[in-house]
Amino acid sequence: MKKIIKNNYKFILGVLLGLVISITTVYAVDAYIESNKVAYNNHNKSNVEEAIDELYEKSGIHKDKWIDPILNGADPVFDKTGKLIPVEIKDNGDVYYANLNSEWYNYSEKRWANAVILVDSPSNTNYKVGDHILESDIESYFVWIPRYQYKIWNLGQYTDTIDLSNMQNSEVDKDTSYYKIYGEGHTRIIDIKFGNVEKTPKMAESEAAIGKFYTHPAFTLGDKDLNGFWIGKFETGYKGADSTTSAQVNNEEKDSVIIKPDVYSWRRIKVRNMFMTSYNYERDLDSHMLKNTEWGAVAYLSHSAYGSGKKININNASDYKTGYSAVPGLELNKLPIDYGQSTDETITQPWNNPIGYLASTTGNISGVYDISGGCYENLAAYRPNSAETGSGFSEADFITYAKYFNFYNESTEKSYNKRILGDATGEMGPFYSFTDSDGRSRVHQWHGELGDFVYTDLPWFSRGCNYSCGLLAGSLYFAHVVGYEKNEMGFRLALAI
């Protein structure tokens, strides 16, 4: 009997020893890979790492990867090729290779996750965790927008504007006149709940009701549900441009994409060339031109407890350079505005200082920039059966690439009820019309920003306004434009990994 018990002890000890050796081996190999892997070509997954992941999965052991509890599983997603590198950006703009096992983002603290794509031939092909990544080695910056639901406060069923032209100069009716919409009284903090695909299932618009949480449609691309998407941190620039005019190129050129601060925005390009350039930029990362619903998802997140929660400062750089911010105190409520040159630091500041942070969706350096001002941004958002034909698209294109567009039903410039819930158009009502300080009659919504819907002759949406728009500009600004090339029109990219 004692011999049997003794043998059982030996067996149990053998099993435990084997498990300890297995666990130690897994951690040791993983630690070796973590400290020696090549960051640029394959920072995220090598063949050996995938095998290690399988060992972890089978053993039930989990790595110490940072997970933001508030996101409920909607944490950043990376590609297996390692093209997209997680980074932390210091307040002065210095970029460091992020350690995935530490707290490199925190949405409760309004610190959004950032990532970069390096140039084809970086000076260092072996960047590792903790390394300072040279700005000259970075081609593009991106920011993670986690999947979420938001509480419906307005279904946006507006078919006209409220005309305040007769009362706009009345001090008696001041509280109900146009003065009110310049303040914060016309806005709100949008209630948001994060969650992965399982926790925030896709919802039909028919399920939406005031007071009910609704899964934002930006997190569905065709038949694919996403845990989030990456948005270009800045407006898309033209690689190598050294002036405003040299960034005006009406071609499809995926190799000319650059998404960085202090570069010239790529403009004067027809919508189809914007679209195909974005589509072909990084096919493995499902790159595409930003849709209206994706813009809306960023704007709503910015207006939640996890973003700045206020009107975003305008990029007033008159030479269309990315990542700038107007100095507070300018008369932004006067139209039109003449800011002079962006090199004048008394009126314009770069992204990496306290004034620059005001032009970010978070109020700090981790957010999305140029979402207010800069250049007008064309969206992949179109009203079909329209008279405008200058965009370069064919009907066949709209069928082939349908999932990368938001399509709008027949509408007029005041058909706000034709909105797609979540696109930050109709839900921003009611809409007020009156005469601005420059003598022009306009339609205003939250923060006094402009709101014009698409219609037959102007069937494409643009967002953000441009550097000279003053109070009209912002993350909620929307307007109707033609699709052919114009000097002030640019675009932005997204990745759906």
C-alpha positions in Angstrom: 0.0 0.0 0.0 2.8 2.4 0.9 4.6 1.5 -2.4 1.4 2.4 -4.4 1.1 5.8 -2.6 4.8 6.5 -3.1 4.4 5.7 -6.8 1.4 8.1 -7.0 3.5 10.9 -5.5 6.2 10.3 -8.0 3.7 10.4 -10.8 2.1 13.7 -9.6 5.5 15.2 -9.0 6.5 14.2 -12.5 3.4 15.8 -14.0 4.0 19.0 -12.0 7.6 19.1 -12.9 6.8 18.6 -16.6 4.2 21.4 -16.5 6.7 23.8 -14.8 9.3 23.0 -17.4 6.8 23.6 -20.2 5.6 26.9 -18.8 9.2 28.0 -18.2 10.2 27.0 -21.7 7.2 28.9 -23.2 8.0 32.1 -21.2 11.7 31.8 -21.9 11.3 31.4 -25.7 8.7 34.2 -25.7 11.0 36.5 -23.8 13.8 35.7 -26.2 11.6 36.6 -29.2 10.3 39.7 -27.5 13.8 41.0 -27.0 15.3 40.0 -30.4 12.5 40.4 -32.9 12.8 42.7 -35.9 10.4 45.5 -35.5 9.9 46.8 -39.0 9.3 43.7 -41.2 7.6 41.5 -38.7 7.2 43.1 -35.3 3.9 41.6 -34.5 3.8 37.9 -35.5 6.6 35.6 -36.7 6.1 31.9 -37.5 7.7 31.0 -34.2 5.5 33.5 -32.3 2.4 32.0 -33.8 3.5 28.6 -32.6 4.1 30.1 -29.1 0.7 31.7 -29.2 -0.7 28.2 -29.9 1.1 26.8 -26.9 -0.3 29.6 -24.7 -3.8 29.0 -26.0 -3.6 25.2 -25.5 -2.1 25.5 -22.0 -4.6 28.1 -20.9 -1.8 30.5 -20.0 -2.3 34.2 -21.1 0.4 36.7 -22.0 0.5 40.0 -20.0 -0.7 42.1 -22.9 -2.3 45.4 -21.8 -6.0 45.4 -22.1 -8.0 48.5 -21.4 -10.9 47.4 -19.2 -13.2 50.2 -20.3 -13.0 48.9 -23.9 -14.6 45.5 -23.1 -12.6 43.7 -25.7 -12.5 46.4 -28.4 -8.7 46.9 -28.0 -6.4 47.8 -31.0 -6.0 45.2 -33.7 -2.8 44.7 -35.6 -1.8 43.0 -38.8 0.2 39.8 -38.9 2.8 41.2 -41.3 3.9 43.8 -38.7 3.4 46.7 -41.0 1.5 48.7 -38.4 3.7 49.5 -35.3 2.1 50.4 -31.9 3.6 53.6 -30.6 3.4 56.0 -27.7 3.8 59.7 -28.5 5.3 62.0 -25.9 3.9 65.5 -25.4 6.7 67.0 -27.5 5.8 64.7 -30.4 8.6 62.2 -29.9 7.5 58.7 -31.0 8.5 55.5 -29.1 7.9 51.8 -30.0 5.2 50.8 -27.5 5.4 47.9 -25.1 2.2 46.0 -25.5 2.6 44.6 -22.0 2.4 48.0 -20.4 -0.4 50.6 -20.3 0.4 52.3 -23.6 -3.2 53.7 -24.1 -6.1 54.4 -21.7 -9.4 55.7 -23.1 -10.8 56.6 -19.6 -7.9 59.1 -19.4 -8.5 60.2 -23.0 -5.3 58.7 -24.2 -6.1 57.0 -27.5 -4.0 54.2 -29.1 -1.6 55.3 -31.9 0.3 53.4 -34.5 2.6 54.2 -37.4 3.7 52.7 -40.7 7.4 53.2 -41.5 8.9 54.3 -44.8 10.1 51.6 -47.2 13.7 52.0 -46.3 14.0 53.3 -42.7 17.3 54.2 -41.2 16.8 51.5 -38.6 15.3 48.1 -39.7 15.5 46.7 -36.2 13.4 49.0 -34.1 12.4 47.2 -30.8 10.2 47.9 -27.9 11.2 51.2 -26.2 13.1 52.6 -29.1 12.7 56.2 -30.2 11.4 56.0 -33.8 12.9 58.8 -35.9 10.3 61.1 -37.5 12.1 60.7 -40.8 11.5 56.9 -40.7 7.7 57.4 -40.2 5.4 57.5 -43.3 2.0 57.5 -41.7 0.3 58.0 -38.3 -3.0 56.3 -37.3 -5.3 56.4 -34.3 -7.5 53.6 -33.0 -11.3 54.1 -32.9 -12.7 51.3 -30.7 -16.1 49.7 -31.4 -18.9 51.2 -29.3 -22.6 51.8 -28.8 -24.0 55.3 -28.2 -27.2 56.4 -26.6 -29.6 57.9 -29.1 -30.7 61.5 -28.2 -32.1 62.6 -31.5 -33.3 60.6 -34.6 -32.5 63.5 -36.9 -35.9 63.6 -38.6 -35.5 67.2 -39.9 -36.7 68.4 -43.3 -36.2 72.2 -42.9 -34.3 74.8 -41.0 -35.5 77.3 -38.3 -35.2 80.8 -39.7 -33.9 83.2 -37.1 -33.2 86.1 -39.4 -35.9 88.2 -37.8 -34.7 87.8 -34.3 -30.9 87.5 -34.6 -30.3 91.1 -33.5 -32.8 91.0 -30.6 -31.3 91.3 -27.2 -34.7 90.4 -25.7 -34.9 87.1 -27.5 -31.2 86.5 -27.0 -31.7 83.1 -25.3 -33.7 81.7 -28.1 -31.9 83.4 -31.0 -28.8 82.5 -32.9 -26.6 83.7 -30.0 -27.4 80.5 -28.2 -26.0 78.1 -30.8 -22.5 79.7 -30.5 -22.2 78.4 -27.0 -22.3 75.0 -25.5 -26.1 75.1 -24.7 -26.9 73.5 -28.0 -24.6 70.5 -27.5 -24.3 67.5 -25.2 -21.8 64.9 -24.0 -22.6 61.7 -26.0 -23.1 58.6 -23.8 -20.9 55.8 -25.1 -20.4 52.1 -24.1 -17.4 50.3 -25.7 -17.5 46.6 -26.5 -16.2 44.0 -29.0 -18.4 42.4 -31.7 -19.9 39.9 -29.2 -20.7 42.5 -26.6 -22.0 45.2 -29.1 -23.8 43.3 -31.8 -24.7 44.9 -35.1 -28.1 46.6 -35.1 -30.5 47.7 -37.8 -31.5 51.3 -37.9 -35.1 50.2 -37.2 -34.0 49.1 -33.7 -32.9 52.7 -32.8 -35.0 54.7 -30.4 -34.3 57.8 -28.3 -32.8 56.7 -25.0 -31.6 53.4 -26.4 -28.0 52.4 -27.0 -27.3 51.8 -30.6 -24.2 50.1 -32.2 -22.4 52.6 -34.4 -22.6 51.5 -38.0 -19.0 52.6 -38.7 -17.9 49.3 -37.2 -19.5 47.2 -40.0 -17.7 47.1 -43.4 -19.7 45.1 -45.9 -20.3 41.7 -44.2 -17.4 42.2 -41.8 -18.0 43.4 -38.2 -15.0 45.2 -36.8 -13.7 45.7 -33.2 -12.6 49.1 -34.4 -10.8 50.8 -37.2 -7.6 53.0 -37.6 -8.1 56.5 -38.9 -5.3 58.7 -40.4 -4.2 61.0 -37.5 -3.8 63.9 -40.0 -5.2 64.8 -43.4 -3.5 62.9 -46.2 -0.4 64.7 -47.5 1.5 64.5 -50.7 4.9 62.9 -50.3 7.7 65.2 -51.4 5.6 68.3 -51.8 7.5 71.5 -50.8 4.7 74.0 -51.4 0.9 74.3 -51.4 0.9 74.1 -55.2 3.2 71.0 -55.5 0.7 69.1 -53.3 -2.1 69.7 -55.8 -1.8 66.5 -57.9 -4.8 65.0 -59.7 -3.5 61.4 -60.0 -4.0 58.0 -58.4 -0.7 57.5 -56.6 -0.6 55.2 -53.6 3.1 55.6 -53.2 2.7 59.4 -52.7 0.6 59.0 -49.5 2.1 60.5 -46.3 0.1 61.1 -43.1 2.2 63.2 -40.8 2.2 66.6 -39.1 3.7 69.6 -40.8 3.3 68.3 -44.4 1.2 69.8 -47.2 -2.3 68.4 -47.6 -2.9 66.6 -50.9 -5.5 68.6 -52.7 -6.9 69.4 -56.2 -7.6 65.7 -56.8 -10.9 64.3 -58.1 -12.8 61.9 -55.8 -12.1 58.7 -57.7 -8.4 59.4 -57.6 -8.7 60.0 -53.8 -10.7 56.8 -53.5 -8.4 54.5 -55.5 -5.2 56.0 -53.9 -6.7 55.2 -50.5 -7.9 51.8 -51.5 -4.5 50.7 -53.0 -2.4 52.3 -50.3 -2.2 49.2 -48.0 -4.5 46.5 -49.4 -3.3 44.0 -46.7 -4.6 46.4 -44.1 -7.9 47.1 -46.0 -7.0 50.7 -46.5 -9.8 52.9 -47.9 -11.0 56.5 -48.2 -12.9 57.6 -45.0 -16.6 57.2 -45.1 -19.2 59.6 -43.5 -20.1 57.1 -40.8 -16.5 56.6 -39.9 -16.1 60.4 -39.6 -19.2 60.4 -37.4 -17.8 57.7 -35.2 -14.7 59.8 -34.5 -16.8 63.0 -33.9 -19.1 61.3 -31.5 -16.2 59.7 -29.6 -14.6 63.1 -29.3 -17.9 64.5 -27.9 -18.0 61.8 -25.2 -16.4 61.5 -21.8 -13.5 59.8 -23.6 -12.7 62.8 -25.9 -12.2 66.5 -25.5 -16.0 66.9 -25.1 -16.0 70.3 -26.7 -15.6 72.2 -30.0 -12.2 71.3 -31.6 -9.8 74.1 -32.4 -9.5 75.0 -36.0 -6.3 74.3 -38.0 -5.9 77.8 -39.5 -2.7 77.1 -41.4 -3.3 79.1 -44.6 -0.7 77.1 -46.6 -2.7 73.8 -45.9 -0.1 72.3 -43.6 -1.2 69.5 -41.3 -1.4 69.4 -37.5 -1.7 73.1 -36.7 -4.0 75.0 -34.3 -5.3 78.6 -34.1 -4.0 80.6 -31.1 -7.0 81.2 -28.7 -8.4 84.7 -28.7 -8.7 85.2 -32.4 -12.1 86.5 -33.6 -13.3 83.1 -34.8 -16.9 84.4 -34.9 -16.2 86.9 -37.6 -16.4 85.8 -41.2 -14.6 85.8 -43.5 -11.3 85.4 -41.6 -7.9 86.3 -43.0 -5.2 84.5 -41.0 -2.2 85.4 -43.0 0.6 82.8 -43.3 0.8 79.8 -41.0 4.4 80.5 -40.2 3.2 83.3 -38.0 3.3 81.8 -34.5 1.3 84.6 -33.0 -1.8 83.1 -34.7 -0.9 79.5 -35.5 0.9 76.8 -33.4 2.0 73.2 -34.2 0.4 70.0 -32.9 3.0 69.2 -30.2 2.4 72.0 -27.6 -0.6 73.0 -25.4 -2.1 75.2 -28.0 -1.7 72.5 -30.7 -3.5 69.9 -28.4 -6.6 72.1 -28.7 -6.9 71.0 -32.3 -7.0 67.3 -31.3 -10.1 65.2 -30.7 -8.8 64.4 -27.2 -7.4 67.7 -26.2 -4.0 66.1 -26.0 -1.5 64.7 -28.4 -3.0 61.2 -28.7 -6.0 62.3 -30.7 -7.0 62.9 -34.3 -5.9 66.3 -35.9 -7.1 68.4 -38.8 -10.7 67.3 -38.1 -11.5 71.0 -37.9 -10.1 73.3 -40.6 -7.1 72.6 -42.7 -8.6 71.7 -46.0 -12.2 70.5 -46.8 -12.1 66.7 -46.6 -14.1 64.8 -49.2 -15.8 61.6 -47.9 -16.7 58.4 -49.6 -20.3 59.5 -49.2 -22.5 60.0 -52.3 -26.0 60.7 -53.4 -26.6 58.4 -56.4 -28.5 59.3 -59.6 -27.0 62.8 -59.5 -26.2 65.2 -62.3 -22.6 65.7 -61.3 -20.2 63.6 -63.4 -16.8 65.1 -62.7 -15.8 62.6 -59.9 -14.4 60.1 -62.4 -16.6 57.2 -61.0 -18.7 54.9 -63.2 -21.8 53.1 -62.1 -19.8 49.9 -62.2 -17.3 51.4 -59.6 -20.1 52.0 -57.2 -21.2 48.4 -57.4 -17.6 47.0 -57.2 -16.6 49.0 -54.2 -20.1 49.4 -52.6 -19.0 48.5 -49.1 -16.5 51.4 -49.0 -19.2 54.0 -49.6 -22.1 55.6 -47.7 -25.0 56.0 -50.2 -27.8 58.5 -49.5 -31.3 58.4 -50.8 -32.8 61.1 -53.0 -32.5 64.3 -51.0 -32.3 68.1 -51.1 -30.0 70.4 -49.2 -32.4 70.4 -46.2 -33.3 66.7 -46.2 -31.6 66.0 -42.9 -33.9 63.1 -42.4 -32.1 61.2 -45.1 -29.1 60.9 -42.7 -27.6 57.6 -41.7 -27.7 57.3 -38.0 -24.2 57.9 -36.6 -22.9 59.9 -39.5 -23.1 63.2 -37.5 -25.4 65.0 -39.9 -29.2 64.9 -39.1 -28.7 64.1 -35.5 -26.9 67.4 -35.0 -30.2 69.3 -35.4 -32.3 71.4 -35.1 -30.7 73.5 -37.8 -30.9 77.3 -37.7 -30.6 79.7 -40.7 -29.6 83.4 -40.3 -27.2 86.0 -41.8 -23.6 85.8 -40.7 -21.2 88.6 -40.0 -20.0 88.6 -43.7 -23.6 89.1 -44.9 -24.2 85.6 -46.1 -27.1 83.4 -45.0 -26.0 80.0 -43.7 -27.4 77.0 -41.8 -25.9 76.3 -38.4 -26.0 73.4 -36.0 -23.9 72.3 -32.9 -21.2 74.9 -32.0 -22.5 77.1 -34.8 -20.9 74.8 -37.4 -22.3 74.6 -40.9 -24.8 71.9 -41.9 -25.7 71.5 -45.6 -27.0 68.2 -46.9 -26.2 66.6 -50.3 -28.5 67.1 -53.3 -28.5 66.6 -57.1 -25.9 69.0 -58.3 -23.7 68.8 -55.2 -23.9 65.0 -54.3 -20.6 64.5 -52.3 -20.2 65.1 -48.6 -17.2 67.1 -47.3 -16.3 67.6 -43.6 -14.3 69.8 -41.3 -14.3 73.0 -43.5 -11.0 74.7 -44.3 -8.5 77.0 -42.6 -10.5 80.2 -43.1 -13.9 79.0 -41.9 -13.7 80.3 -38.3 -16.7 79.1 -36.2 -18.2 77.3 -39.2 -15.4 74.7 -39.0 -15.3 71.7 -36.7 -15.7 67.9 -36.4 -19.5 68.2 -37.0 -19.3 70.5 -40.0 -20.9 68.9 -43.1 -21.5 70.3 -46.6 -22.3 69.3 -50.2 -19.6 69.6 -52.9 -18.9 68.5 -56.5 -16.6 65.5 -57.1 -14.1 67.0 -59.5 -10.7 68.5 -58.4 -10.7 71.7 -56.4 -7.8 73.6 -54.8 -9.2 73.4 -51.3 -10.5 69.7 -51.3 -8.5 66.9 -49.7 -9.1 63.5 -48.1 -8.3 61.1 -45.3 -7.6 57.3 -44.9 -8.8 54.5 -42.7 -7.6 51.0 -42.1 -10.0 48.1 -41.3 -7.7 45.2 -40.2 
